[in-house]
Amino acid sequence: MPELPEVETVRRGLTALVQGAKINSVAVPYPKAVVSDLTDFQTDLVGATIDQIDRRGKFLLFRLSNQKTLVSHLRMEGQYSVEPVGATPHKHTEVIFSLDDDRDLMYNDTRRFGRMQLVPTGKEYQEVSGLAKMGPEPTEADLDITYLTSILAKSHRKIKPFLLDQSNVAGLGNIYTDEVLWQTKVHPETLTDHLSAEEVANLRQNIIQEINRATVHHGTTVHSFSNVFGEVGQFQNELDVYGRAGEPCRRCGTTLVKIKVAQRGTTYCPKCQVQK
């Protein structure tokens, strides 16, 4: 699943390619991709200009000139591509936005899990459930140490599913959660209220730095992620634990172990990350 760095990479690419373009027509080969009323979705988008593309957590928000916002969640393998107008759709193209500059913006999704919803701008946090409950962005400005300390102490959950929960911190998924827990030397099954103040501070800093580093490298390509230019991410070359089970820990040399935590494959170092 694309995590925050991958979605931010897509946002930046879309901004460069389609910001300012006007939508002439909309085709929806796979209607289940659209949560909104399909007729309204197609009608309301026609004639609208893409003024800006924002991101909140793993959601893309296309700000339109008609005071509507198109909310797009890529889920597992959703991708956007920009093609010459009338180009043959991809095998798994679900939505096609024909633009006024002789290009088509296509949404393609092999797994067909991605969803779009058109809402009035300013109402997206009330009408899109995933946005309404989302926690702070993993940045210096938003992820406050007092907030993180408080919710960790109140939770009494295993730290990995806690971090995967978007209502606690926005944008983290399986890859970067494994990475930041390794960096912080915290076992993925450690209970949140068992973390020391120093561990909480280190965890916060590692989350912020790791997400920023991954974004600089245009995200991680593990299976099929690519940006709107068709380019794969590069951060998979920087990963310390994810995808490296059975290999030596880069910090202590101990063989990395893979287990299941909250039904997610989880890689950690049994020497560096001792469960409390």
Residue pairs with C-beta under 8 A, 6 or more apart in sequence:
1 58
1 74
1 75
1 76
1 77
1 173
1 174
2 10
2 58
2 74
2 78
2 173
2 219
2 225
3 58
3 171
3 172
3 173
3 174
3 175
3 176
3 214
3 219
3 220
4 55
4 57
4 58
4 138
4 170
4 171
4 172
4 173
4 176
4 211
4 215
5 176
5 211
5 214
5 215
5 217
5 218
5 219
5 220
5 233
5 235
6 74
6 219
6 220
6 225
6 233
7 55
7 57
7 58
7 59
7 60
7 74
7 171
8 55
8 215
8 219
9 215
9 218
9 219
9 227
9 233
10 60
10 74
10 79
10 80
10 227
10 228
11 53
11 54
11 55
11 60
13 80
13 227
13 228
13 229
14 53
14 60
14 80
14 105
14 228
15 52
15 53
17 82
17 228
18 50
18 53
18 82
18 99
18 103
18 105
19 50
19 51
19 52
19 53
20 49
20 50
20 51
21 49
21 50
21 99
21 100
21 101
21 103
21 105
22 47
22 48
22 49
22 50
22 99
22 100
23 45
23 46
23 47
23 48
23 49
23 50
23 97
23 98
23 99
23 100
24 46
24 47
24 98
24 99
24 100
25 42
25 46
25 97
25 98
26 41
26 42
26 45
26 46
26 95
26 96
26 97
26 98
27 95
27 96
27 98
28 34
28 38
28 41
28 42
28 94
28 95
28 96
29 89
29 93
29 94
29 95
29 96
30 93
30 94
30 95
30 109
30 112
31 38
32 112
33 94
33 95
33 107
33 109
33 112
33 114
33 115
33 116
34 41
34 95
34 115
34 116
34 117
35 115
35 116
35 117
36 116
36 117
36 118
36 119
40 118
41 116
41 118
44 66
44 68
44 118
45 64
45 68
45 70
45 97
45 118
47 66
48 64
48 65
48 66
48 68
49 64
49 65
50 62
50 63
50 64
50 65
51 63
51 64
51 65
52 62
52 63
53 60
53 61
53 62
53 63
54 60
54 61
54 63
55 61
56 131
56 134
56 137
56 170
57 130
57 131
57 134
57 137
57 166
57 170
57 171
58 73
58 74
58 166
58 170
58 171
58 173
59 71
59 72
59 73
59 128
59 130
59 131
60 71
60 72
60 73
60 74
61 69
61 70
61 71
61 72
61 124
62 69
62 70
62 71
62 72
63 69
63 121
64 70
64 121
67 120
67 121
68 118
68 119
68 120
68 121
69 118
69 119
69 120
69 121
69 124
70 116
70 117
70 118
71 116
71 117
71 118
71 119
71 124
71 128
71 131
72 78
72 107
72 114
72 115
72 116
73 114
73 115
73 116
73 130
74 109
74 114
75 109
75 111
75 113
75 114
75 115
76 109
76 111
76 113
76 114
77 109
77 110
77 111
77 113
77 114
77 223
77 224
77 225
78 107
78 108
78 109
78 113
78 114
79 107
79 108
79 109
79 224
79 225
79 226
79 228
80 105
80 106
80 107
80 108
80 228
81 90
81 105
81 106
81 108
81 228
81 230
82 103
82 104
82 105
82 106
82 228
83 103
83 104
83 106
84 102
84 103
84 104
85 98
85 99
85 102
85 103
85 104
86 104
87 104
87 106
89 96
89 106
90 106
90 108
92 108
92 109
92 110
92 112
93 106
93 107
93 108
94 107
94 108
94 109
94 112
94 114
95 106
95 107
95 116
96 104
96 105
96 106
96 107
97 104
97 105
97 106
97 107
98 104
99 105
107 114
107 116
110 224
117 127
117 128
119 127
119 128
120 127
124 131
125 131
125 132
126 132
130 166
133 166
133 167
134 166
134 167
134 170
135 165
135 166
135 167
135 168
135 169
135 170
136 142
136 143
136 144
136 147
136 169
136 170
137 143
137 170
137 171
138 169
138 170
138 171
138 172
138 207
138 208
138 211
139 208
140 208
143 169
143 204
143 207
143 208
145 200
145 201
145 204
148 169
148 200
148 203
148 204
149 197
149 200
151 168
151 192
152 162
152 192
152 193
152 195
152 200
153 192
153 193
154 193
155 162
155 168
155 192
155 193
156 191
156 192
156 193
157 191
157 192
158 188
158 189
158 190
158 191
158 192
158 261
158 262
159 181
159 186
159 187
159 188
159 189
159 190
159 191
159 192
159 195
160 177
160 178
160 181
160 188
160 189
160 261
160 262
160 264
160 266
161 261
161 262
161 264
162 168
162 192
163 169
163 172
163 177
163 180
163 181
163 207
164 172
164 173
164 174
164 177
164 262
164 264
166 172
169 207
171 211
172 180
172 207
172 211
174 242
174 264
174 265
174 266
175 220
175 222
175 239
175 242
176 207
176 210
176 211
176 214
177 188
178 188
178 241
178 242
178 266
178 267
178 268
179 210
179 239
179 240
179 241
179 242
180 203
180 206
180 207
180 210
181 187
181 188
181 203
181 268
181 273
182 240
182 241
182 268
182 269
182 272
182 273
183 202
183 206
183 210
183 240
184 199
184 202
184 203
184 206
185 199
185 272
185 273
186 195
186 199
186 203
186 273
187 268
187 273
187 274
187 275
187 276
188 259
188 261
188 266
188 268
188 273
189 261
189 275
190 275
190 276
191 276
194 276
195 203
213 235
213 238
214 220
214 233
214 235
214 238
217 233
217 234
217 235
217 237
217 238
218 227
218 231
218 233
218 234
218 235
219 225
219 227
219 233
219 235
220 233
220 235
220 236
220 239
220 242
221 232
221 233
221 234
221 236
222 236
222 242
222 243
225 232
225 233
226 232
226 233
227 233
236 243
240 250
240 251
241 249
241 256
241 267
241 268
241 269
242 267
243 267
244 256
244 267
245 256
245 257
245 258
245 267
246 255
246 256
246 258
247 255
247 256
248 254
248 255
248 256
249 255
249 256
249 269
249 271
249 272
251 269
251 272
252 269
252 271
252 272
254 269
254 270
254 271
254 272
256 267
256 268
256 269
257 267
257 268
257 269
257 270
258 265
258 266
258 267
259 265
259 266
259 268
260 266
